[in-house]
Amino acid sequence: MRRTRTGLTLIELLVVVTIIGMLMALLLPAVQSAREAGRRMQCANNLKQIGLALANYQSAYTVYPFGCGADSDRPGRPTYTSPGNRRYSLHSQILPYLELNEVYELIDFTYPPFYPDTTGDPKTVTGRGPNEDAAQMTIPVFLCPSDHKGQNRPWGPNNYRSCNGSNWSGRKGDGLFGQGTAIRPADVRDGLSYTAAFCERVLGDDDKEAVDMEGDLFSLPAPWTEETFRRWCAQLGPLEAASLYHDANGGMTWLEGNMNWTRYNHMLPPGLPSCKNGITWNGVAMTANSRHYGGVNLLLGDGSVRFVSNQVEPSVWRALGTIAGRETISDKSY
């Protein structure tokens, strides 16, 4: 009698492998899309927690916290380690309202954020700075799960920036959280529902040699006007950017109110390059961006979170950055 064959031929095996490969190719994008949707939702939830903390802070003190502390509390120009330097971030002020009292208690606000920076190297922990323990704490609510890039630094990084305004000022601005501000809800004449509070920005890659158009801050000293600076930065491409000095430490820490670490503005729509006038920090376009496809999560002053497209109308985006521009913005425009 003829024996019955039970195995697979080579051709049949190849067909099965091909079918499995095709199924995986079809399913993988769907799985990745579902995962990113979950990460984007978690990112929006982080911003909602920050919004709730801001509301509780305002309820306790009647004003919103400043975006950045003063350069100095005494005459004279402060240095990075000057005892007069009080450039603390908004993030440091709302820690108790995020149920992070243990981190807040580590901060000695009578010293500068990183005092003393005895080595001159921001990658080195000296063990002598009174705020180094706090600065090394990673705060999950300050990090977007979609941003997988990291930095070779010991400090807790930050993805969420407080809004300084819509103009190119790196200090006062015209937004909800300028330098040394104490804004009350009544001061927000545009309405909290139409005023930006926080938004996303990706972490820098900490690589001063390579060009990262999303994470780097490009610098060119020139006698700019605000409008010429805006046009130049909006049109900046990789070729010109490669010839410019650039900061690659974006989001290095949540502790200090540096414009490249904890603040942003609405001078340019999300997704465009970030630039500063090399002459002064008072000329800067610190744009919002994210690792999400097509846009950014934006926290508004009323505590709501919207996903805003990178294609948002520039005038609408600028209007969202101000507290008293009296601009008319519809719910469908952003």
C-alpha positions in Angstrom: 0.0 0.0 0.0 1.2 3.6 -0.7 2.1 5.6 2.4 0.2 8.9 2.9 2.3 12.0 2.9 1.7 14.3 6.0 4.5 16.9 5.7 4.6 20.3 3.9 6.5 20.8 0.7 9.0 23.7 0.5 6.6 25.6 -1.7 3.7 25.2 0.7 5.9 26.4 3.6 7.0 29.5 1.6 3.4 30.3 0.9 2.5 30.1 4.6 5.4 32.3 5.6 4.5 34.8 2.9 0.9 35.0 4.1 2.0 35.4 7.8 4.4 38.2 6.7 1.7 40.0 4.8 -0.7 39.8 7.8 2.0 41.2 10.0 2.7 44.0 7.6 -1.0 44.8 7.6 -1.4 44.6 11.4 1.8 46.4 12.5 0.8 49.9 11.5 -2.6 49.4 13.2 -0.9 48.3 16.4 1.6 51.2 16.3 -1.3 53.6 15.6 -3.2 52.2 18.6 -0.2 52.6 20.8 0.4 56.2 19.7 -3.2 57.0 20.3 -2.8 55.7 23.9 0.4 57.8 24.3 -1.3 60.9 23.0 -4.2 60.4 25.4 -1.8 60.0 28.3 0.0 63.2 27.1 -3.3 65.1 27.1 -4.0 63.7 30.6 -0.7 65.0 31.9 -1.6 68.5 30.7 -5.0 68.2 32.3 -3.3 67.4 35.6 -1.1 70.5 35.2 -4.2 72.5 34.4 -5.9 71.3 37.6 -2.7 72.2 39.6 -2.7 75.7 38.1 -6.4 76.2 39.0 -5.7 75.1 42.6 -2.6 77.3 42.8 -4.7 80.3 41.6 -7.5 79.5 44.1 -4.9 79.5 46.9 -3.0 82.6 46.0 -5.6 84.5 43.8 -3.0 84.9 41.0 -1.3 82.4 38.6 2.4 81.6 39.1 5.0 83.3 37.0 6.6 81.5 34.1 10.1 82.5 35.2 11.5 84.2 38.3 13.5 87.4 38.3 17.0 87.6 36.9 18.1 89.3 40.1 16.7 90.5 43.4 19.5 93.0 43.9 21.4 95.6 41.9 23.8 94.4 39.3 23.8 91.8 36.6 23.5 88.3 38.1 25.6 85.4 36.9 24.4 81.8 36.6 25.4 81.1 40.2 24.7 84.5 41.6 22.8 84.5 44.9 20.5 87.1 43.4 19.4 84.8 40.6 15.9 83.6 41.2 15.0 82.1 37.8 12.7 79.4 39.0 10.2 77.7 36.7 6.4 77.6 37.0 6.8 73.9 37.4 8.6 74.3 40.6 5.8 76.3 42.1 2.9 73.9 41.4 4.6 70.8 42.7 2.4 70.7 45.9 -0.7 70.8 43.7 0.5 67.8 41.8 0.9 65.8 45.1 4.7 66.2 44.9 5.3 67.8 48.2 8.3 65.6 48.9 10.0 67.1 45.8 8.9 70.6 46.6 10.4 70.3 50.1 13.8 69.5 48.6 14.0 72.9 46.9 15.7 75.8 48.8 14.2 78.9 47.1 16.7 81.2 48.9 19.3 79.9 46.4 19.4 79.9 42.6 18.0 76.7 41.0 21.4 75.2 40.4 23.5 76.9 43.1 26.4 76.3 43.2 27.5 75.3 39.8 31.1 74.9 40.9 32.3 72.9 37.9 30.8 75.0 35.1 29.6 71.7 33.6 25.8 71.3 33.6 26.3 67.5 33.2 28.1 67.2 36.5 26.5 66.7 39.9 28.9 68.2 42.5 26.9 67.0 45.6 27.3 70.4 47.1 24.3 72.3 45.5 21.3 72.6 47.9 18.9 72.0 44.9 20.7 69.2 43.1 18.6 66.5 44.7 15.4 68.1 43.5 16.9 68.8 40.0 17.7 65.2 39.5 14.1 64.0 40.2 12.3 62.8 37.1 8.7 63.9 37.2 6.5 61.6 35.0 3.7 64.2 34.7 6.2 66.6 33.0 7.1 64.0 30.3 5.2 63.1 27.1 5.3 59.3 26.6 5.6 59.8 22.8 9.0 61.5 23.1 11.5 58.7 23.3 14.6 60.9 22.9 16.8 61.4 26.0 19.8 63.5 27.1 23.1 62.7 28.6 22.4 64.8 31.7 21.5 64.1 35.3 18.6 66.4 35.6 14.9 65.6 35.3 13.8 66.6 31.8 10.6 68.4 30.7 8.3 68.3 27.7 5.6 70.7 28.8 6.2 74.5 28.5 4.3 77.5 30.0 3.2 80.1 27.5 5.2 83.3 27.6 3.0 85.1 25.0 2.8 85.7 21.2 5.6 88.2 20.7 9.3 87.7 20.5 10.1 88.8 24.1 12.0 86.2 26.0 11.0 87.8 29.3 7.7 89.7 29.9 5.8 88.6 26.9 2.1 89.2 26.6 0.9 85.7 27.7 -0.4 84.1 30.9 3.1 83.3 32.3 5.8 85.9 31.7 8.8 86.6 33.8 7.9 87.8 37.3 4.2 88.0 36.4 1.2 87.7 38.8 -1.8 87.4 36.5 -5.3 87.3 37.8 -8.2 85.7 35.9 -9.8 89.2 35.5 -6.6 90.2 33.7 -7.3 87.6 31.0 -9.6 89.8 28.9 -9.6 87.3 25.9 -11.1 84.7 28.2 -9.4 81.7 29.7 -11.1 79.4 27.1 -9.2 81.3 24.3 -5.8 81.7 26.1 -2.9 79.2 25.9 -1.4 78.0 29.2 0.9 75.1 28.4 1.9 73.2 25.3 4.4 70.5 24.2 7.9 70.7 22.9 10.2 67.8 22.2 13.4 67.2 24.1 16.7 68.2 22.5 19.1 65.4 21.5 22.1 67.0 23.4 24.2 66.7 20.2 25.8 70.0 19.3 27.3 68.5 16.1 24.2 67.1 14.4 21.2 69.3 13.3 17.9 68.4 14.8 15.3 70.8 13.3 12.7 69.8 15.9 14.7 69.9 19.1 17.5 72.4 18.5 17.4 76.2 19.0 19.2 78.1 16.3 20.9 81.4 16.8 21.9 84.2 14.5 22.9 87.6 15.9 21.5 90.5 13.8 19.8 93.8 14.2 16.4 92.1 13.6 13.0 93.6 13.8 10.3 91.3 15.1 8.8 90.8 11.7 12.0 90.1 9.8 13.1 87.7 12.6 9.7 85.9 12.3 10.1 85.5 8.5 13.7 84.3 8.7 13.0 81.7 11.3 9.8 80.4 9.6 11.8 79.8 6.4 14.9 78.3 8.1 15.9 75.1 6.4 18.4 72.3 7.3 21.1 73.6 5.0 21.3 77.1 6.6 20.6 75.6 10.1 23.7 73.5 9.8 25.9 76.6 9.6 24.4 78.2 12.7 25.2 77.9 16.4 22.5 75.8 18.1 21.5 74.8 21.6 20.7 71.1 21.8 19.7 70.9 25.5 16.0 71.7 25.1 13.9 70.6 28.0 17.1 69.8 30.0 15.3 70.5 33.4 11.9 71.3 34.8 13.4 73.4 37.7 14.6 76.6 36.0 12.5 79.0 34.0 15.0 79.2 31.0 13.2 79.8 27.7 14.8 76.7 26.2 13.8 74.4 29.1 10.4 75.3 30.5 8.8 78.0 28.4 7.6 78.6 24.8 5.8 81.3 22.8 3.3 81.6 19.9 5.4 83.8 17.6 5.3 80.9 15.0 2.8 78.1 14.6 3.7 74.6 16.0 6.1 72.4 14.1 8.3 75.2 12.7 11.9 75.8 13.8 12.9 77.6 17.0 15.3 80.5 16.8 16.8 83.3 18.9 18.7 86.5 18.2 22.2 85.8 19.2 22.5 89.3 20.5 19.9 88.9 23.2 17.4 86.4 24.7 14.8 89.1 24.3 14.4 88.0 20.6 13.2 84.4 20.4 10.7 82.2 18.6 10.3 79.1 20.8 7.8 77.0 18.9 5.6 74.2 20.2 6.1 70.8 18.6 5.6 67.1 19.5 6.3 63.5 18.4 2.5 63.1 17.7 1.6 63.1 14.0 0.4 66.4 12.7 0.1 68.6 15.8 0.4 69.3 19.5 -1.7 69.0 22.7 -2.5 72.5 24.0 -3.7 73.3 27.5 -6.0 76.3 27.7 -6.5 78.6 30.7 -9.8 77.0 31.5 -8.2 73.6 32.0 -9.3 72.0 28.7 -6.9 70.3 26.3 -7.2 70.6 22.5 -5.2 68.9 19.8 -4.1 71.7 17.5 -2.9 71.0 14.0 0.5 72.2 12.8 -1.4 73.8 9.9 -3.3 76.1 12.2 -3.7 79.6 10.9 -0.7 81.7 12.2 -2.9 84.6 13.2 -5.2 82.3 15.3 -2.2 80.7 16.9 -0.7 84.1 17.8 -4.0 85.2 19.2 -4.2 82.2 21.5 -0.8 83.2 23.0 -2.1 86.6 24.4 -4.2 87.4 27.4 -5.6 90.7 26.3 -5.4 91.1 22.6 -9.3 91.0 22.3 -9.0 88.7 19.2 -12.1 86.8 18.1 -11.4 83.1 17.9 -14.0 80.5 17.0 -14.0 77.0 18.5 -13.5 75.5 14.9 -10.5 77.7 14.1 -7.9 75.7 16.0 
